[in-house]
Amino acid sequence: MRIDEWMDLYGRIVEEFGFDTEADRRAAELLDGMVNTTCDWSAVEELIGGRDVIVVGAALGSEPPTDGVLIAADGATTPLLDYGFVPDIVVTDLDGDVEDQIRCSEAGKRIVIHAHGDNVRSLEEYVPEFHGKVCGTTQVRPFGSLRNFGGFTDGDRAVMLADELGARSIRLAGFRFDILGQHSHHRDPEIKMAKLQWAKRIISTVTVEILPVE
């Protein structure tokens, strides 16, 4: 998704949910300062480019296919580990089980952390605990080492990342837009459902195969 296209969508999202764009920018500045010496986007692109990708979401209820690059969207990290699979990439805004995500980092997997105005405290607490080359994303205009592929929730952000970095194909496992996933973390179910509708809208701009949730 081109950055101007995303910024248009972001403006509509800000208006609907009442987000603070300056808070989003301050969070991004914080994250960039923490990861700009460790991030290696070329390694992430090398992992994804030209390959089949499986993005795993929070509604995962059975063992997913593993014949591709596994990208866990935040809370999906935990069930993947429970099934015995360590995702190749974790895309997170740090509201899932962060300890499980740190385990993936310790195993040498790629971590992409997202900054927004509501997770500053989590950034400060957890980002230093990750190992290896952590990269960061933002929902405002990107700067420094941060990238903005588009995407509002961890799930659709992971999809947009895979598409932007040249995945050959993208399959979605554990994605539901009509109910809250069992591994989803949320404080307000009504707001979370509204976010899922945005996620569905954003994902519809990309060619994907959505696998049935069992």
Secondary structure as UniProt FT lines:
FT   HELIX           3..17
FT   HELIX           21..35
FT   TURN            36..38
FT   HELIX           41..48
FT   TURN            49..50
FT   STRAND          52..56
FT   TURN            58..59
FT   STRAND          69..73
FT   HELIX           74..76
FT   HELIX           77..82
FT   TURN            83..84
FT   STRAND          89..92
FT   HELIX           98..106
FT   TURN            107..108
FT   STRAND          110..115
FT   TURN            117..118
FT   HELIX           120..126
FT   HELIX           127..129
FT   STRAND          135..138
FT   TURN            144..145
FT   HELIX           154..164
FT   TURN            165..166
FT   STRAND          169..173
FT   TURN            182..183
FT   HELIX           189..203
FT   TURN            204..205
FT   STRAND          209..210
//
